[in-house]
Each structure stands twice: as structure tokens, then as C-alpha cells.
């Protein structure tokens, strides 16, 4: 088995046994959907309402990501897993890629739960737009690629949980613009052609951030 | 080593004098050389709500500070990314000073861009009341985010106590800041926008075109001077810390 495969297997097994990421991210997301629902309960279900709800769900996803990334990074550093992984004779980029894929899987599961809650509670018309199944993972990769990189540092800093949000949000604004733009275009019925510029922006951001993450992760964690 | 440092100080001071002179010339030209004429098509702007074009009158003079400051912010963004790459490759402390200095100067010139843009927008797009022109359009929003990213770099450096970790964070975040300016630049193409796409109407007046070119050069030299002085200052502070701890 390749080093990447072994590390990914390790990430997924740890998560399946402890469910530490899924439980914290899913609970946070569920609470967010409930709070948004309480905030908008008196509003009419018109187009503005749907656009607002979708924007709020993107914000909830972002903060669920931050919660998960912090949890994973702090736990690794506290138990010195991270130092042990860095000592192993393989490219540090493998650690980055395996963490990215593992958190992506957990985030997609969390978003599935959010959608399942939002469809009845917030009158979300998610399944009218199958292309959202492409937009969501693309946006997730764009958020997580710099997130995993920065969390590996903030996990080592006292009070770093708050710093991750401060560092991450300005960097992922292009991803957010792309995600919100594509969602809006699909919601307005413009289809794939209308969402194309935003999907292109998401594709560029995903490629750029993932490449930077692979290149910089080892440098950032040299001791 | 000391001779190199003296030369760097001389270069920084010469740049500062040139930059100061450039800014003074820019201010003079923007107030006394450029016209106030209001020929339709030259100094008019289309309002965001699609209404009739309004005359800019004297308000366009803020453009000679706003546009060069935006160029300066872009340069700061490029310098942080360049400094970050060089810091990771060479590990020389001077590149860390460059990243920090460019971020600090970027924070100042970015604030100038946001402030002058908002003041002008209050007049051109809003009701004249402070803040009435801020309409969350893509160019304004992305510029604000870039400014916050500069602030994040400065704040996070202060929160990290371990020197090696601080250097690594500075380098990596400097590199991550790099792609943000192209986003600011392209923001007006992403969505409909009330921000002017180009200034061809304004530039049709030769006095305005010339003043804009002089302003751009003057402010960029002033920016280089500020970054160079700040780098020297940071290097001096680092040397003093090292001597104290020795």
C-alpha cells in the first residue's frame, strides 16, 4: 500500500472509531440550521428568502469546516501524532493530502445532514438543481485546501482556534464568491452555462490552493 | 555587513526623498493643472442605478490618490508573495522583514484606497452622507478582504511566540496572499459592478492622463521608500534583539 493510501486509511479508521470530527461538525451544523430557521421563521418563502437561506448554509459550512479542522489539528498535536507522522520516511505532502481527503469526506457527510434538515425546516429546494452536487465538493476543496495547511500551524499555537478563522476567511473569499455565484446562477435557472464562470473560478482556486498546500505543507512543518 | 546596511539606509532615504517629492508634485498637478471642465463624456459618471450621468465636478481629483494607492496595494501584495517564496527558499531574515513590511505598508495604503473610494462613492453613488456609497459591489468587497488579510498577517505574527513557527507562518501566509490581488483586479468582470471598468473617458483629457502617470510613478516610489525604510527598521530591531540576547 502506498504511503498516501496508508495515511488515508489511518485518518478514516481513526474517524470511524472516534467520530470526533463528524460529531462536532454535524452538531455544529445542525445547531446552525436550527438558529437560521428560528431567525427566518416569519419570512415569506420567496426568491430572496431562498437566496438568503443558501447563503446562510454556505456560512454554516465554512464554520463547520473551521470547527473540524481545529479539532483535528489540536487533537493531533496534543497526542504528538503529528510529530510521529512527520518523522516517518515519506513525503510530508502525503500527510496533507490524506488529511484533506478525510476532512472532505466528513464535511460532505455533514453537508448531507444540513441539506436533510434544511429541506423541510428552511424549505430548501436543493434537489431541483442537480448541478449543486458538483458545486458543493468543488467549494469544499477550495475551503479545505488552505484550511488544512493553516490548521497545521494554528494547532501548535496557544489560542490558535480563533486564529484559524482570522487567517482562513480572507484567503478563501474567491472560493466563497465562486460558490455563492454558482448557487445564485443555478437558483435563477441559468443552468450550467450561467454557472460556468463561477465553476471556472472554483476550479482555478481548487487547483491553486491544493498545489500550494502540497508544496508548502512540508516547509511549514519543518522542525 | 555594516557597510551593506549603511548603503541600504542611503537607498531607502533617497527613495523616501524622491517619493515625497513625487507625492508633492502629484498633489500640485491634481489641484492646479488638471481641468474642472465638465464636457459630457469626459468628467461624467454613470450612476449604479442606471440613471442619468452625473457630473463629477471637482470630486474626480481624489482619483489621483485613489488609483496610485490601489497600484501600491497591488505591489504590496506581490512583495509579500515574493518575500514569502524567497524566505522559504533561503531562510534569510531579511525576506521575513520584507514580507512583514510589505504587509504593514499594504495595510496603510489599502486603508487609503478604501477611504478615498468610499468618500468618492458617497458623492457619486450615494446621497453624500458618509457610508451611503458603500454598496457591497465585488471590487469594494474584495479590496476590503485583501485589507483584512494584510491585517490578519500582522495580527497572527504577534500571536505566535516561537520564532521558527512565526517565520514559517509569515512565509506561507505571504504566499497565500499573492493570488488575492488578481481577484480584486478581476472582480469587476465577475459580476455587474458600479465601479468604473476603465478610465478612458477621463483619460481623454491630456492633462488628466499626464497627471495620472506622474501620480502613479510618484506614489509607487513613495511606496518603495516606505517598504525599504520599514525593512531597515525591522532589521535594526532584530539586530538589537540579537545583541541583547547574546
HADDOCK unambig.tbl for C-alpha pairs under 7 A between the chains (distance, minus, plus):
assign (segid A and resid 157 and name CA) (segid B and resid 160 and name CA) 6.38 0.50 0.50
assign (segid A and resid 163 and name CA) (segid B and resid 156 and name CA) 6.84 0.50 0.50
assign (segid A and resid 166 and name CA) (segid B and resid 152 and name CA) 6.03 0.50 0.50
assign (segid A and resid 167 and name CA) (segid B and resid 152 and name CA) 5.85 0.50 0.50
assign (segid A and resid 170 and name CA) (segid B and resid 145 and name CA) 5.51 0.50 0.50
assign (segid A and resid 170 and name CA) (segid B and resid 146 and name CA) 6.74 0.50 0.50
assign (segid A and resid 170 and name CA) (segid B and resid 148 and name CA) 6.58 0.50 0.50
assign (segid A and resid 170 and name CA) (segid B and resid 149 and name CA) 5.23 0.50 0.50
assign (segid A and resid 171 and name CA) (segid B and resid 176 and name CA) 6.83 0.50 0.50
assign (segid A and resid 171 and name CA) (segid B and resid 177 and name CA) 6.78 0.50 0.50
assign (segid A and resid 174 and name CA) (segid B and resid 183 and name CA) 6.92 0.50 0.50
assign (segid A and resid 216 and name CA) (segid B and resid 172 and name CA) 6.96 0.50 0.50
assign (segid A and resid 220 and name CA) (segid B and resid 168 and name CA) 5.37 0.50 0.50
